[in-house]
Amino acid sequence: MRWVGTSWKMNKTLGEARAFAQVLRGIDWGSAPYAGVRPFVIPPFTALATVCEALRGTPVLVGAQTMHWEDAGAWTGEISPPMLRDCGATLVELGHSERRAYFAETDEAINRKVAAALRHGLRPLICVGENAAERRAGREGAVLRRQVEEALRDIPAEHARNVLIAYEPVWAIGRDGTPAEPGYVAATIGALRAAMPAPFAAASLLYGGSVDAANAATYAGLDGVDGLFVGRAAWEVEGFLRILSAVGRA
């Protein structure tokens, strides 16, 4: 089984999100070419409850793009884990490079969020990845090791199978991203798994970075890769289905 999911970031009106979800609801997920994939979508907060309701009873998991670590309080503009559960979410994306770079999200904050997510029965999707400068300096191994170790610090071992890690090299994502060579991805994923705290060796590792229908099967078939986390190539439902089909057929 391969995970295949997408985050819509700051895109889609309520109507657009509902239309996307309705197409997914009509898919026969138990038949080829979809039988071998575990799909998920991560809409913006404004559409979270609507998408959760539309996909209720299907195998498609629905997640949020971030959250606060507290259950409630004077945190203007923030969303709590109980609020996500109330919407119907079962997954939450944490530590995306954009959150780290533009919103000053620290390793400590991500660790708090991971612990809160698991405490409330949410599956954390922890994003890690080196930027271009770190790669040029040969520091990608140290960066990834720090990000994973800090995100999982003091997390009980029994949660290992509920954790997803998305390796997204920052230089490979976005409109101007450069697709990573499959050999580089395989080697880095292998080193990342070896560097993970021992209890979390069972966590699923996903790859994201300039993934599209043409290369999805290649990336998904690499040793150690348990699935894909896709960006703009999956923002239209037809593109998402093409990627799901490519992985399923492979």
C-alpha positions in Angstrom: 0.0 0.0 0.0 1.4 3.4 -1.0 0.3 6.7 0.5 -0.6 9.4 -2.1 -1.8 12.8 -0.9 -1.8 16.4 -1.7 -2.1 19.7 0.3 -4.0 22.5 -1.4 -2.2 25.2 0.5 -4.0 28.6 0.2 -6.1 27.5 -2.7 -9.8 26.6 -3.5 -13.0 28.3 -2.6 -15.6 26.2 -0.7 -17.3 25.4 -4.0 -14.1 24.3 -5.6 -13.2 22.1 -2.7 -16.6 20.5 -2.6 -16.5 19.7 -6.3 -13.0 18.1 -5.9 -14.2 16.0 -3.0 -17.4 14.9 -4.8 -15.3 13.5 -7.7 -13.2 11.5 -5.2 -16.4 10.2 -3.5 -17.5 8.7 -6.8 -14.3 6.6 -7.2 -14.3 2.8 -6.7 -11.3 2.7 -4.5 -11.3 -1.0 -4.2 -10.7 -1.5 -8.0 -7.7 -1.1 -10.2 -5.8 1.1 -10.5 -6.6 2.6 -7.1 -6.6 -0.6 -5.0 -3.0 -0.2 -4.1 -3.0 3.4 -2.8 -4.0 5.2 0.4 -5.2 8.6 -0.7 -5.4 11.8 1.4 -6.2 15.4 0.8 -5.3 18.5 2.9 -7.6 21.4 2.2 -7.5 24.9 3.8 -9.3 25.4 7.1 -12.3 27.1 5.4 -13.1 23.9 3.5 -12.0 21.3 6.1 -15.4 20.4 7.5 -17.0 20.4 4.1 -14.4 18.1 2.6 -14.5 15.8 5.6 -18.3 15.5 5.3 -18.1 14.8 1.6 -15.5 12.1 2.0 -17.0 10.5 5.1 -17.2 6.7 4.7 -14.6 6.6 1.9 -10.9 5.5 2.2 -9.8 9.1 1.6 -8.2 10.6 4.7 -8.6 14.4 5.2 -6.2 16.5 7.1 -5.4 20.1 8.1 -2.4 22.1 7.1 -1.2 23.0 10.6 -2.6 23.5 14.1 -1.7 24.9 17.6 -0.6 22.6 20.4 -3.0 23.8 23.0 -6.6 22.5 23.2 -8.1 26.0 23.7 -7.2 29.5 24.8 -6.3 33.1 23.8 -4.5 32.2 20.6 -6.0 34.5 18.1 -6.2 33.0 14.6 -5.1 29.5 15.7 -6.9 26.2 15.3 -6.7 23.5 18.1 -6.6 19.7 17.8 -10.1 19.3 19.2 -11.4 21.7 16.5 -9.8 19.6 13.8 -11.3 16.4 15.2 -14.7 18.2 15.4 -14.4 18.9 11.7 -13.8 15.3 11.0 -10.0 15.5 10.3 -7.8 12.4 11.0 -4.5 13.8 9.8 -2.5 17.0 10.3 0.5 18.3 8.3 3.2 19.8 10.5 6.5 21.5 10.0 6.2 22.3 6.3 9.2 24.3 5.0 6.9 27.3 4.3 5.8 27.3 7.9 9.4 27.1 9.1 10.7 29.8 6.7 7.8 32.3 6.7 6.1 31.8 10.0 9.2 31.2 12.2 8.0 27.7 13.2 10.7 26.1 15.3 11.6 22.5 15.9 10.3 22.9 19.5 6.9 24.1 18.3 6.7 21.2 15.8 7.5 18.7 18.6 4.7 20.2 20.7 2.3 19.9 17.8 3.3 16.3 17.1 2.6 15.4 20.7 -0.7 17.2 20.8 -1.8 15.6 17.5 -1.1 12.1 18.8 -2.8 12.9 22.1 -6.0 13.7 20.2 -5.9 10.7 17.8 -4.6 12.7 14.8 -2.0 11.2 12.6 0.9 13.7 12.2 2.5 14.2 8.8 5.8 15.7 9.7 7.6 17.5 6.8 11.4 17.6 6.8 13.9 18.8 4.2 17.1 20.7 3.5 17.3 23.9 1.5 19.6 24.6 -1.4 22.3 26.2 0.8 22.3 23.3 3.2 22.6 20.9 0.3 25.5 22.8 -1.3 27.3 22.8 2.1 26.8 19.0 2.4 24.7 19.4 5.5 21.5 17.7 4.4 22.2 14.7 6.6 22.7 16.7 9.7 19.6 18.9 9.0 17.3 16.0 8.4 18.6 14.2 11.5 18.0 17.3 13.6 14.5 17.9 12.2 13.4 14.3 12.8 15.0 13.9 16.2 13.5 17.1 17.5 10.0 16.4 16.0 9.9 13.0 17.7 11.6 14.0 21.0 9.8 12.3 24.0 7.1 10.9 21.7 6.0 7.5 23.1 7.2 4.6 21.0 3.7 3.1 20.8 2.8 6.0 18.4 5.4 5.0 15.8 3.0 3.4 13.3 0.7 6.5 13.4 3.5 8.8 12.3 4.1 9.9 8.7 7.3 11.6 7.6 7.4 13.6 4.3 10.8 14.2 3.0 10.6 17.3 0.8 13.9 18.9 -0.2 13.1 22.6 -0.2 15.0 23.2 -3.5 12.7 20.6 -5.2 9.3 22.0 -4.3 7.3 24.9 -5.6 6.9 26.4 -9.1 10.6 26.8 -9.6 11.6 23.5 -7.9 14.2 21.2 -9.5 13.1 17.6 -9.6 15.5 15.5 -7.4 17.3 12.6 -9.1 15.8 9.3 -8.0 19.1 8.0 -6.8 19.5 11.0 -4.5 16.0 10.5 -3.1 16.6 6.8 -2.5 19.9 7.5 -0.8 18.6 10.3 1.3 15.5 8.4 2.4 17.7 5.5 3.4 19.9 7.7 5.5 16.9 9.4 7.0 15.3 6.1 8.1 18.7 5.0 9.5 18.9 8.3 11.5 15.4 8.0 13.0 15.0 7.2 16.7 14.9 3.4 16.9 11.2 3.0 17.9 10.2 5.1 14.8 11.8 2.9 12.2 8.3 1.7 11.4 7.0 5.2 10.5 6.0 5.6 6.9 8.3 7.8 4.8 6.8 9.8 1.9 8.6 11.8 -0.8 7.5 15.2 -2.1 9.2 17.6 -4.5 8.2 18.3 -8.2 6.1 15.0 -8.2 3.8 14.7 -11.2 2.1 11.9 -13.2 5.2 11.4 -15.3 7.6 10.6 -12.4 5.2 9.5 -9.7 5.7 5.7 -10.3 9.5 6.1 -10.3 9.6 7.9 -7.0 7.0 5.7 -5.4 8.9 2.6 -6.5 12.2 3.6 -4.8 13.4 1.5 -1.9 12.3 2.9 1.4 9.6 5.2 -0.1 6.2 4.4 1.3 4.3 7.0 -0.7 4.1 10.5 -2.2 3.2 14.0 -1.0 2.2 16.0 -4.1 1.9 19.7 -4.7 0.5 21.7 -7.6 0.4 18.7 -10.0 -2.5 17.4 -7.8 -4.4 20.6 -7.2 -6.9 19.7 -10.0 -8.7 16.5 -9.4 -7.8 15.1 -12.8 -4.1 15.5 -12.0 -4.5 13.9 -8.6 -6.3 10.9 -10.2 -3.6 10.6 -12.9 -0.9 10.4 -10.1 -3.0 7.9 -8.1 -3.4 5.8 -11.2 0.3 5.9 -12.1 1.2 4.7 -8.6 -1.6 2.1 -8.5 -0.6 0.6 -11.8 3.1 0.5 -10.8 
